[in-house]
């Protein structure tokens, strides 16, 4: 760490007409008396992230062989091999309130709705939806006042909130992980342009036609704050100037990707125009959403994010990896070996895209640590076997050390039916939020912070 004579507040912004850019953590933001790596690490906030994949996974392709530190990476987890030391694979966790419990069909809706709430949602396709407050929103309500945005909710699929999406369950259940209250889901934002505008701009509230007219004449956001940037960098040391330059390059690259997507006039399929700002290629779409998360964390605009790589029951096809079939029907494979292989291909593809996010988080510095070291990132699904619609023995991966809280590099096997909500209680405690119960929780989850 370099101690400088200039001290900047952690919440420093570059402001211009209708835009502002928060700065990443700089050496100049560390007081001269706060010497040593321990002080710098203590100053870095912990980020809490939930990344969701739909329709369950191939559990034979997911579950590692061996337990403890000697586990072998499974087929689905192999794309993340570079982050083996950063991960905890957790086996045996269940979300019991995703089960039917007398309500019949609708496992996809219950999987998403109960995933972070631990609550059995009311079966209704009307306006009288009822669920619980999700773990991410418990965190956001407690620590969200420390950042510009209490939380971000992102998605890469249709996010309707009305109508019947699964056997008498409202679309609000299938399309939302985050719930602010029992009756208030927080639908994910699926347009990267609107996410960017929310983070940095002032015209996200405008109607599409007005926004398009502005975009035709709009300069880069970096041009808008250019003079303030030049004034600031002239006062910084060489290391901080490099950090600012790298960060602004990342912001400009996100702008460029959105502009490319907006200029692409191809249709997603006959008769349906491509929504403005959403890349045609799914991989580009997901990576752009991950890039936005990294920038939001780097600048401490938020510390809580949920992202759905697809909504529950997703019918997305993946011809780019040789799977032209809709995802959801494939998961009802009835043990057809070819269908099972295609499901696993989708699972591996999702893991590869998630690895891109982990790579970026590990490469991005936050003081004397990486963003990955300062984060707790949950990756998985609210279903295990999509063929049987099971809600026990869920695929659960936690990546990142949580500022030293988690002892990673292990596969931990729990007793069957251990509440998934015990994990969430423990992670909430890790970001300083004390919550006695969540859903059917029975207490903190053991073996996350020790080496047994």
HELIX and SHEET records of a PDB file:
HELIX    1   1 UNK A   27  UNK A   29  5                                   3    
HELIX    2   2 UNK A   37  UNK A   43  1                                   7    
HELIX    3   3 UNK A   59  UNK A   62  1                                   4    
HELIX    4   4 UNK A   78  UNK A   86  5                                   9    
HELIX    5   5 UNK A   96  UNK A   98  5                                   3    
HELIX    6   6 UNK A  107  UNK A  115  1                                   9    
HELIX    7   7 UNK A  135  UNK A  143  1                                   9    
HELIX    8   8 UNK A  144  UNK A  146  5                                   3    
HELIX    9   9 UNK A  171  UNK A  174  1                                   4    
HELIX   10  10 UNK A  192  UNK A  200  1                                   9    
HELIX   11  11 UNK A  208  UNK A  217  1                                  10    
HELIX   12  12 UNK A  221  UNK A  224  1                                   4    
HELIX   13  13 UNK A  226  UNK A  233  1                                   8    
HELIX   14  14 UNK A  238  UNK A  263  1                                  26    
HELIX   15  15 UNK A  282  UNK A  298  1                                  17    
HELIX   16  16 UNK A  319  UNK A  321  5                                   3    
HELIX   17  17 UNK A  327  UNK A  331  1                                   5    
HELIX   18  18 UNK A  337  UNK A  363  1                                  27    
HELIX   19  19 UNK A  420  UNK A  430  1                                  11    
SHEET    1   A 2 UNK A  13  UNK A  16  0                                        
SHEET    2   A 2 UNK A  19  UNK A  22 -1                                        
SHEET    1   B 7 UNK A 152  UNK A 155  0                                        
SHEET    2   B 7 UNK A 304  UNK A 308  1                                        
SHEET    3   B 7 UNK A  47  UNK A  52  1                                        
SHEET    4   B 7 UNK A 375  UNK A 380  1                                        
SHEET    5   B 7 UNK A 396  UNK A 399 -1                                        
SHEET    6   B 7 UNK A  87  UNK A  94 -1                                        
SHEET    7   B 7 UNK A 410  UNK A 419  1                                        
SHEET    1   C 2 UNK A 164  UNK A 166  0                                        
SHEET    2   C 2 UNK A 169  UNK A 170 -1                                        
SHEET    1   D 2 UNK A 179  UNK A 181  0                                        
SHEET    2   D 2 UNK A 184  UNK A 185 -1                                        
SHEET    1   E 2 UNK A 365  UNK A 366  0                                        
SHEET    2   E 2 UNK A 369  UNK A 370 -1                                        
END                                                                             
